[in-house]
Amino acid sequence: MLSSEQVGGQPDPSMWLRQLVLRGFQLMPPVRDGTGELEALIYVRPHGDVIDIVEVLAEDHVRAARVPRRGEIRTDDNAAYWRTSGAVIDVVDQVLALPETLIRA
């Protein structure tokens, strides 16, 4: 999707994360462990009756899900309409390709 954005010949994952913000995702306060080390960055985008969530644990360990909007964010498998995991670039490409609403039969 953003393959032209590169650093040292390699795609720059931060460019993909910026695309999330440009598409309406909000970066939540960073998740830190007891010593203050960064554990995760979480991006959320509520829209309609769903919430899209992207959790960045490492450049190659990212999880994303589309969950129902019920007043709380549930991350268990049974609550998700859609879910994926992988590297930043792959996961963000999939999230940005999602339709605004999922068609349910």
Secondary structure, DSSP 8 states (H G I E B T S, - for coil): --TT-EETTEE-HHHHHHHHHHTT-EE---EE-TTS-EEEEEEEEEETTEEEEEEEEETTEEEEEEEE-SSS---SGGG-SEEEEE-HHHHHHHHHHS-SS----
